[in-house]
Amino acid sequence: MTKITKLGQLEIGLYQDAARQGLTLSQYLNELSRKGDIAEDLVRPDARNSAGEPVDAFKQLLAAAGVRTKGEFAQTGDAFLSNPNNRVLFPEFVVREYRDAERDAVNVLQISDLVSVRVGIDGAAYRTGVITAGQEKDLEFGRVAELGEMPVYTIKLSEKAVNAYKYGGVLRMSYEAVRRTKLPILSRYIGKISRAQARRKVKQGLNVALNGDGNSNPAPASAAAAGNTFTLADIIALQMDGLANGVQFGVITADTADLAAVLNLDTFTGAAATAAGADFRDNGVWPRILGMAPRLAMADSALQGSKKLLGIDTANGLEEFYENGSEIVESERLITSQFENVAISENVGYAKPDVQAFRTKAHA
C-alpha cells in the first residue's frame, strides 16, 4: 500500500482493510506503523508517554490531528466534525470508548470471567467441538500392553447450532449537540450504552454457563450444602469436585445475598482475619477465596434467588463467537453523516464446549 505521510491519506477504506485481516483499526494502524507504512512524523513505533508507557498508533494520530479527548482542555465533537481529515478517526474513537467502558467494572462478574476464547464466524449460527463427557479418567497416562489400544479422546461437533444475537444501541444527538458536547461527556454517553450491553452479554453468557447452549450440557451440580447458607467447608467441597474432574476454578460467583454471606465469613472479616481480610475491610478489595476471585452476579441474572454458588474455570470457559462483518460501529455511514445517530451493535453468541468448566453448589 502507499505509505501514509499525511492525515489526508486516512480514509474509510482503512476500516475495510483492517476487517479483512480480522483486526480493529487500532490494531491495523499499529501493524502499518511497525512495517514502516506510516511516516514517523505522524506515528513513531517506539513512542512512550511521560509514564514510560507505549503510545499506540491511533493515539498518536489523534495528537497529530490536534484532537484532545481528555482533561481540562478536551475539545468538543467539532474537533472531528469540522475537519474532513479527522472524520475518519471518529468511528474508532467510539469503538475504543465503548470497549474501555466494558472493562471498568470492579468486583462484578464480567463476560471475560465466563469466556475463554473468541471466534469470528461467517453467518449467525455456530457449532462448537464438544468433548465427550466422562473421559477424563480414560486419558490418564498408564501402561499400554503390547499391541494394545491407546486411549482415545473424542471431540465431535455439537448436535445443535447456537445462534448469535445482536447487542447494541443508538446514541442520537443533534448536529449542534455533537459540535458543542465535550468529548469526555460524549465518552460518558458511549460508556452508558457499553455498560448496558455488557450487562446483557454477561446475563446471556451466565445463562449458557448454568443451563447449557441447547446441547444437553447444563453445569453439573455438587452435593447440596447441609445448612441454609454456605460455609468455608462447602466452598472447599465445590473446589475439590472441580479438581476431581480436571478443572481449576479461578472465579466463584453468586447473587447478592449468597456472595455477601460468603464474604462475611469469619475467615475474611473476623478478628483473626488474614491481611487480605484486613484489606477487604479497609478498601473494599474482595479477597480471593481459596485462589478464586469472587464476582457478583448482577440482579435478574440466572443466579438471582437460585441459592447457588457457581465455580468457573476461566481457562476452559465459554466460546464467544461473533459474526464477521457485524461491526460495532458502521464506519462508512458514520463518517459520511453528521454523527447524529451513532449506532453501536455487534452480533454475538455463546457456546459451551466443556461441561465441566462450570459447577454449582446449592443450599437449602
N, C-alpha and C positions, 0 to 999 in steps of 0.2 A: 504494500500500500504506500501511498505518498506520505512522506514524513510530515507530521503536523508541526508547523513552525509558527503559527499564529492562531488566535482564538477563532477567527473567521472560518477556519477549516473544520471546526467542530460542527457536525451535522447529524440529522436524525438517523442516518444510516449506521452510525456507530452502535446504536441500540440493537439493530438487527444483526450486525456483525458479532456483537457480544453474545446475543441469544443463540446464534448458530453454533457457537463454541461452548454453549452451556454455562456462560459466565454472566455476572452482573456487569453493568457499565463500569463500575468502580474496579472490579477485577480485571476487566478488559483493558482499561486505561493503565493499570499497574503493569500488565503484561507488555503493552506497547512501549511504556517507559523503559522497562527492563531491556527490551530489544533495541532501544535507541530510536524508536519511531516517533517520539515526541521530543522536540527541541529542549535542551536543558535550560534555556532561559524561561521556559514555561514550567517544566517539571524536572526535578533532579531526583534520580532513583535513590540517592543516599540522604535525602533531606530529613532533618530532625527538628523538633521543636525545642523550646527553651528547657524542657524537662528531659531532653535526650531521647524522646520517643520518635519513632519513624512517622513521617507525614506522607499519607498516600497521595496518589496522583490526582484524585478528584479534589481533595482539599487544596492542593497546590494550584489547580486550575481555577478554583473559586477565588483564591488570593490573587492570581494573575488577572482575573476578571474584575477585581476590586469589590467582590461581594462579601460583605461581613454578616455572618449569620448568628453570631453570639455576642453577648456582652453589652455593655452600656452604649456602644456606638454601632450596634447592629442596625442594618438597613431594613427598609420595608420591601414588600414584594415587588415594588417598582424596580428594584435592582435587577430582577430577572425580566420584567415586562418591557422596560424602555429600551433595552439594548438587545438587538437581534442575536448578537453573538452569545449572550448569556441565556437565552431562552432554552437552548438545547441542554443546559445543565439543570434546569428546574425539575424534570421528572426524577432524575437520580437524587436530587436533594430530598424530594418527597419520599422516595424509597428508603433512603438512609435514615431519615427521621422516623419512618414507620418501623423499620427493623430495630432501631435503637430503643424505641419505646416498648417493643415486645420483650426486651431483655431487662427491664428496670424493676421487675417485681422482686421483693425480698421475702423469704420465708413462705412464699406461696407456691403451690405446685405449678410448674410451667411445662409447656409441651416438650422442652428439651429433657425433662426428667423422664418422660414416657417414651420418647423416640430415640432410637439408636442409629438410624440411617435414613437419608432422604433419597428418593429415586424419582427421576424425571421420566414420564411416560408419554406416548402418543395416544391420545384418546382419553376417555374419562373412566375406564374400568381397569382393574389391575388384579392379577392373580400372583400371589407370592409363593415361593417354595416353602413347604411345610415339612418339618422334621417329624417323622413318625414317632408317636408317643411311646414312652416306656422302654426306650432303647439305651438309656444311659448306662445301665449295668452291663449290657452286651458289649459296650465299647471299651471296657476296662482291659488294659493290656494283660495278657496272660499267655501261658504256653499254648502253642498250637501244634497238635500232633502232626507227624509227617503225612503229607497229602491231605491234611485236614483243611476244613474251610475257615477262612478268615471271617471275623465278624463283619457284618455289613451295616452301614449307616444309611438309611433310606430317606431321601428327600424327594418329594413329589409336589406337583402344583396343587394348590388348594382347589377344592371342588367348586367353590363359588367365587366368582369375581367380586371384588369390592369396588364400590363407586366413589369417585371424587365429588366433592360438593363445593360450591362457590362460597367463599367468605369475603366480605368486603363492605364498603360503604362509600358514600359520595359526600365530599366537602363542597358545599355550594356557597359561593361568595360572589358578590357583585364585583365588577371590574374595579370600581373605585375602592371597595373594601380591600381587595388584594393589593392595590397600589399603596394604600395607606397603612396596612397592617404590618407591624414589625415582624421580622422573620422569626424571632423566638416565640411570639404569640401564635403565628401560623404553625410552628412546630408543635405547640401545645395542642392545637386543634387536631393535627395529624396524629399526635400521640393518643388522643382520646379515641379516635377510630381504631388505632392499632391495638390498644389495650382491650377494647370491646371485642375485637375479632380474636385476640389471643385467648380471652376467656372462653369464647365459643369453641375454639380449637381444643383447648385443654379439656373441656367438658366432653367433646366428641371423642378425643383420644382416651380419656379415662373410662368412658362407657365401653369402648372396644377392649381396653385392658381388662375390665371386670367381666364383661359379658360375651366377649369374642367378636369376631368380624363376620359372623354368619356361617362359619365353618366348624360349628360344634366345638369351640375352643374357649370356653369361659375359664377364668382364673381358678385353679384348684384351691380348695379350702382346707386349712389345717383344723385340727380338732378345736372345738369352741372352748373359750375360756370358761372356767367354773363360775366366776362371780359376775356381777353386773357392771364391772369396769375392768380395765386391763392393768395387770401387774408387770413388773420387770420380768418375772418368770414367763409370762405369756409372750412378751416380746422376744425373749431368748428362744422360746419354743418355735416361734414363727421363723426366726432366722435360721435355726437348726434344720427345720423342714426344708428351707430353701437350699441349704448346703448339701443336704442328703440327696437332693435332686439336681445337683450340679450347677446351681446358680448362686450368685452372691448379691444380696440386696444392698444397693447403695442409697436408696431412698425409702422412707416409710411415710405413709400419708394416711389421713383420716379426716373426718369432718371436724367442725369447731369444737363440739362437746368432747369427743374422744381424744383428739390431739391435745386439747387443753388439759385433760386429765392425765395424759401420759407425761406432758411437760411439767406437771405439778407433782410428779413422784418425788419422794424424798431424795432420791439419787441426784436430782438436779436442783432442788430448791431447799432441801433440809439443811439443818445447822452444820452437818458434816459433809455437805456437798463439795464436789471437786472444784478445782479452779474454773473448769468450763461452766459449772453451775453458777459460780460467783459471777462470771462474765455475763451469763444469762440474766442474772438479777440486775446487774449494773447497766448493761447496754442493749438488752433485748436480742442479742445474737443467740439463736437457738443452738444448744449444744448437740453434737452428733450422739446418736443413741446406738451403742454397740457398733460404731462405724457407719451408721445410717443417718443420712441427713433428713430431719423432719420437715415435711412440707404440708401446708394446709390445703386441703381440698375445698374449693370455694363452695359457697351456698348454692343450692339447687343442682349440684353435680350428682352423679350416680352414687356417691358415697354418703350423701346427706341423709342422716337418720338411719343409716344401714347398721350401725353398731359394729363396724368392721374396721380393722387395720388392713392396709394394703402394702405389702413389700414389693419393691420394684428393682429388678436387675437392669440398671440403666444401660449396660453394655449389650444386652440381648433383648432390648425392648421392641417397641412397635416399629414398623416401616412406615414412614410418611411418604406418600407418593403425590406428585403434583403433575398437572398436565402441562407438557411443554407448550410454550406459546401463550399460556394464560398469564400474561404479565401482571405484575402488581399495579403498575400504572400504564395506561395506554399512552405511550410516549408521544407518538406522532400526533394524535388528536390533541393532547395537552399542549404540545409545543405550538401548534398552529391555531389554538383557541386563545381566548383572553383569560385563561386559567379560572374561569368562573365555576366550572364543575371539575373538581379533582376526583376522578373515580379511582378507587383503590380496591382491587379484588384479586383473588387467586383461587384456583381450583385444587383442592387438597383432600386427600382421604387417608385412612389408616388401616394397615393390615397387621395381623398378629402371627408371625411365623413360629414363635416359640412359646408354647402354652405355659411352660414352667417359669417364664421370666416375671410373672406376676403371681402373687399368692395372698389370700385373705385369711384373716382370723377374726371370728366374731365373738361377742359376749352376749350374755342373756339380756 
